[in-house]
C-alpha cells in the first residue's frame, strides 16, 4: 500500500480534471486570442472558469485573473500592489511565518526601498490583531497575511485583520495568501475586506503550473510581466487554457462536496493526533495541549514533533514503508536552516529537527492513517535507540 501524506506539497489530480484537460489539449486547443471558432471555443473555457471561481468567492468574474501558480499570484499581488501605491507610502506589514513566495518577495521590496514590518505570532502560530493595529502607520500601503500556515495548519484571524486595516485606512491593500486555505475553507473576500487573494491549482487536485489571483474592485496593480495585453494587460501571455479549465474543474468539485470533505478530514486529523500522542514523547504544533481548539485549525495539516529522533531519518524510515510525509515546506527543503515557522512559535530548539508534517486530502483513508500509526509505533523505538547524542 502506498500512503501519500504530503498533500500540502502537492495533490493528486482528480480523474475528472485529467479527462477535461486532455480534451482541451487534444480537441479544443485554439488560442483564446484568435477570432475564429477555435479561439472562441478556448475563450469560453476561460469564461466558464472565471464564473466558477466568482461563484465560490461570491464576487464578479471580472475580479478573477489566472497565473502560473501561487508564487506568481503572491508576487503579482505584493509587488504590483506595493509599486502601484508607492507614491502614498512605502511601508508593508506581514508575518514571520509566511511562505517563501511571500517572504522572498518582501526581501526584494526591501531592496527596492520599501520598509517591511514582520509581525510575531503566538505559540499556536497566530498573529495578534492588536500587534497589527500597533504596526499600522500613515505610510502603510499593504498588509500580507496568509490564511492557513502550510507547516502547522494555524489559521489567521483574517476577518478581524481585514476589519482593523479598513477601519484605519480603506486604501491600505490587504493581501491574503490562501494557497493552503482555498478548498479547505469558505473565503469571501468582499465580506472580509480582502483586496487580493492568491490560490494555487496543484494544492486542490488541479494541475501544477496554474494559479488564480482575486483582485478587488478598484484595486490598482502594476503588472510584472509584459506582452500581448491578455487579461486586461495585468497578466500578459497566452492563457494556459487546459490548466485554467482543469483548475476550475477541481475547485468546483471540491466546493460541491465541501461539508462532507471538511468533516471527514477533521476526523482523520483527530485520529492521527490522538494516536500519535499515545506513542509517547510526541507533541503537536499549532494546537493547544488539550486539543480543545483543534477545530480552529486547518482540517488537513498535522505537525508532530518526535523527541529523540531526527526528522530526515524518520521521514526516510517511513518512506521505506511506502509512507510519504514532509519535514516542512516543500518550497524550502533544500535549505539547511530550521523552519522559520517552528522558530516563530517558540518550539524548543531540540525539537526543530524532530518535526514532521502529515497532510491529508480527499484521497486519504482511515486505513492509511491506521497504517501510519502502526508504522510509527514500530519505527520510533528503533530510531530513538540509535539516535546520535
LUMGU-345303 format. One record per residue (C-alpha): x, y, z. Coordinates in steps of 0.1 Angstrom, whole numbers, plus 5000, padded with zeros to 4 digits. Layout:
! residues N
XYZ;...
//
This chain:
! residues 389
500050005000;501350354991;500350615016;500750975005;500551225034;502351525017;499251695002;500452035014;503251994990;501051884961;497951684955;496951404931;494951544901;491351444901;490351204873;487751444860;490351714858;492751494838;489951404813;488951764808;492451884803;493151614778;490051724758;491152084758;494751994748;493751754720;490451884707;489752244719;493352364715;492752704700;494453024712;491853224731;493053544714;492253414680;489053544664;487953224647;485852944661;488652754677;489753074695;486253144708;486052774719;489152824740;487953164753;484753004766;486752774789;488353084804;484953254809;483452944825;486452914848;486053274859;482453214866;483252914887;485753104909;483453404911;480653184924;482953024950;484353364962;481053544958;482453814936;482353924899;484153734872;486054044863;487854014897;489453684886;492853664870;494853354861;498653304867;501253034866;500752944903;500553064939;504053204937;503253434908;499953534923;501753634955;504453824935;501954004913;499754104943;502554224965;504954374940;502254504918;500254644947;503254804965;504554974934;501155104924;500855254959;504455374963;503555744960;501455724991;503955535012;506555255013;505655065045;504454705043;503354465071;503554085070;504153805095;507253595104;505553265092;504853345056;505553115027;508853185009;506853314980;505853605003;509053625024;511353644995;509153894977;509354115008;513154095007;513054204971;510854504980;513154595009;516054614984;513754844963;513455094992;510354965010;510254915047;508754585060;507454515095;507354145104;504754055130;505453795156;502953505162;501953335194;502852975202;499852845182;501153035151;498653315151;499353685147;497753905174;495354165159;496554425185;500154385172;498854465137;496954765150;500154895166;502154835135;499855025111;501255375101;500155665079;502555545052;501455175053;500355075018;499954695020;499454415045;500054055035;498953775058;498553405049;495153245055;496552895065;500052815075;501452555053;503652385080;501452375112;497952455099;497352755120;494552995108;495053365109;492153585122;491653715086;488253875092;489454075123;492654175105;490654295075;488454505097;491354665116;493054755083;490054915067;489055105098;492555255099;492655335062;490455185034;493255255009;495655005025;495754695004;495054365022;496654065005;495853705017;497953405006;495153145005;497252874988;496652625017;493252765027;491352764995;489352444991;489552385029;487652695040;484952925027;486553255019;484653565008;487053855000;484454134998;482954035032;486354025050;488054325034;490454125013;491654314982;493954044968;493753674972;496253414959;495353054950;497352764937;495952484915;498152194925;497052224961;493452154952;493851844929;494352054898;497452074875;500752214885;501852544870;498452714874;497152974898;494553234904;494553594918;491453764930;491754144925;489154354943;487154634927;489154954922;492454784932;495354904911;498254674904;501354734883;501954434860;505254244865;505054074830;504654254797;503354124764;500254104743;497754264767;495953944778;493753964809;493454334806;497254384805;497654284841;498853934834;500353924799;500953604780;498853344762;496553184787;497152824798;493652714788;493952344797;495352454831;492652714837;489952464828;491452194850;491952424880;488352544878;487052184875;488952084906;487652394925;484052324915;484251964927;485852054960;483252314969;480352094958;481551834984;482852085009;480952005041;481451625038;485151665029;485751915058;484251685084;486051375071;489451545071;488951665106;488051315117;491251185102;493251465117;491951395152;492651025148;496251085137;496951335165;495451125193;497150805180;500550975177;500251125213;499850775226;503250675213;504950885239;507451185236;505351325208;503951685207;501651865184;502352205169;499752475163;497252315187;496852365224;497852075247;494251975255;493351985218;490352195226;491052435197;491752165170;488652285150;490252635148;493052495127;493252365091;491552025087;494251865066;497651965083;499251795113;502651895126;504251655150;507551675169;509051335178;511551385207;514751175204;514651145166;515851335136;513151445111;515051345080;515850995094;512250935104;511051065071;513150815052;512250535076;508550595068;509450615031;510850265033;507350155043;505850355013;504550635036;505350985023;505451285046;507351605048;509951765071;508552115063;507652335034;508352165001;509552504988;512352525013;513552165017;516852245000;517752505027;519652385058;518152655081;515552545107;511952625098;511052995103;507552895113;508752655140;511252915153;508553185153;506152975175;508952925200;509452555195;512152405217;515452415199;515852045204;512651975186;513352195155;515051895137;512551645151;509351765134;507351615105;504351745087;501551505077;498951655053;495851475040;493451505011;490151365000;492051054988;493350985023;491650695041;491250595077;493150275069;496050475058;496150675090;496050345110;498850205089;500950525095;500450505133;501350135132;504550225113;505450495138;504850265167;507450025152;509950275139;510250525168;511750285194;514350175170;515350525159;515450655195;517750375205;520350475179;519850855179;523051045179;523851225213;
//
